[in-house]
């Protein structure tokens, strides 16, 4: 039986990855998550989050608009699964393919899915934009098909001694969630 040397496999994987990136080099890719959660005080948290990556390998621009959120800061994370079978609870843990500790969006060491905190104003509205260098809409760090969650409490960004700090940011339960999907129209070929 003939076996392929691991160095040959590594080179082939590199070319496949580069080919995928090259094919998308000049393609703007957009994704969206429609967010909802259980009612609290007869108010249903809803909204949408859009992700835009202007070219392969570039930062992802994130636009968030949510209503019905308790005023204050809330942890915001991409989760590993895109499964809403049991609502927000079936989305799994934070998306963490590199198996690192929890951190803030600007930290060098963090989960890919750690997007820091979002702040709802006194009317319960989150309306903000930011750019992230670690998530992607293509390749091995793609967030497409994964869950997106806004948590009930502030994310401590992995900076406290609480037992959950380095795992979840101690940001509490899940207020609203959705699944990130490709936004149409899109041309992938």
N, C-alpha and C positions, 0 to 999 in steps of 0.2 A: 504494500500500500504506500502511495506517495503522500508525503506530508508537506505542507507549505511552511517555510520558515516564518517565524513570528515577525522578523524584520520586513519580509515581503508583505505580510498582512498589514503591518503598521503603515507602510508606504501606500498601499492600496487605499486604506481608510483615509489617509491624509488627502489623497487625490479625490476621493469621493466627496469628502467634506468641502474641499476647495471648489469642486465642480458645482456642488449645490449652492455654495456661496456666490460663485461666479454667475450662475444662472440667475440669481436674484440680485446681483450687484446694483443694478439700476432700477430695481423694482421697489416701490413704496408698498409696505405691507401694513395693513390695519387689522386690529382685532377689537372685539367689544365684549363686555360682560354686563348683562342686565342683572341688577342686584335687587333682592327682596329678602324679607325675613318675617318672622312672626310679629303680629301687632303687639304693641305695648301702649297701654292707656288709649286704646282705640286708634292708634296711629301705626300705619304699616311703613316700615323703612323701605324706600325704593330708590332707584336711580340707575345710572349707567357709568361705566368706566371704559374709556377708549384708549387703545395703545397704538402708537404709530412708530414705525421704524422706517426711515427714509431710504436706507440701503443696508445690505447685509453687513453686519459687524458694527454698525453705528449704534449710538445710544437709543433707548426707547423713550418716547415722549408719552406721558400718561396724563389723561384729563379725567378728573373725577367730579361727578355731580350726583349727590345723594340728598334725600330729604327724609324727615321723620327720625332723625338721629338725635340722641341726647346731647345737649351742649357739652363741649369739652373735647379733649384729645382721646383718640381711639387707635389701637394698634391695627395695622393694615398689612395683610400678608397674602402671597400666592401660596396655595396649599397643593399638596402632591396629586390629588385626585380630582377628576371632574365628574364626580358621582353625587347627584342630589337625591338619591333614593330615599334617604332619611333626612332630608333637608340639609342644613349646614353641617350637621354632625358627621355626615359620611364623606366629607372632603379630605379626610386624613390629616396628617401633620403638615407643618410648613414644608414647602418645596426646598429640598436640601440635598441635591445630588452629590455634592462634595463632602457631605457629612461633617460640616463645620459647626461651631457653636453659634448661637443666636447673636445678632447684632443690629445696629442701625443701618439705614440705607446708605450712609456715606462711609461706613466702616469697611476696612480691608477684609476682616474676617467676619463673615455673616452667612446666613442661609441665602441662596439665590432669591427665595421668596420673601425675604425681610424688606418691607417697604416703609418701615418707620411708623410714624403717627400721622393721622389726619385730624383736623380740628373742625368740629361742627360749631357754627355760630349760635347765638341765643335763640334763633328761629329753627334750629335743628337742621341747618343746611351745611353740607360740605360742598364747596365749589373751589377747586384748586387744580393746579397743574404742577408736574415735576418731571424731571428726566432721571432715568436710571441707567447705569453703565453695565449692570450685571445680568438683568433679565434680557431675553431676546424673543423675537417672533419667528426665528429660524434656528436650526442647528441643535446642539445638545442641551442648550439652556432654554429652549423654547417654553413659553408659558401657555401656548395655545393648547386647549383641552384640559387645562388645570383649573382648580377652584380658586376663587378670590374671596377673601373674608375681611369684613370690618368687625373688630372685636369690641366688647363692651367697655374696656378700660384702657388707660394709657399703657403703651408698651414701654417697659423700662430699658429697652435696647440692650439687654444682657449685662447691665451695669450694676445690678444690686446683688445682695447675698441671698435673695429669695430662692428657694429650691427650683422654681420654674424659670428663673431669669435667663439662664444660658440655653434653655430649650424653647421657650415660648415668649419670653419677654414679660411673662406674668400679666398678660393683657386680658385675661378672663374669657367669658363666653362669647359666642358668635351672634352678633346682632343682625347682620345682613350678609348675603353671599350670592355668588353666581358662578358660572363657568365661562371661561374665556374662549371665545370662538372667533374664527376668521370673519371679518367684516366684508360684506359684498358691496359693490362689485370688486372682484379681485382677479388678477391674471397671474397664475403661478407658472405658466409655460411661455 
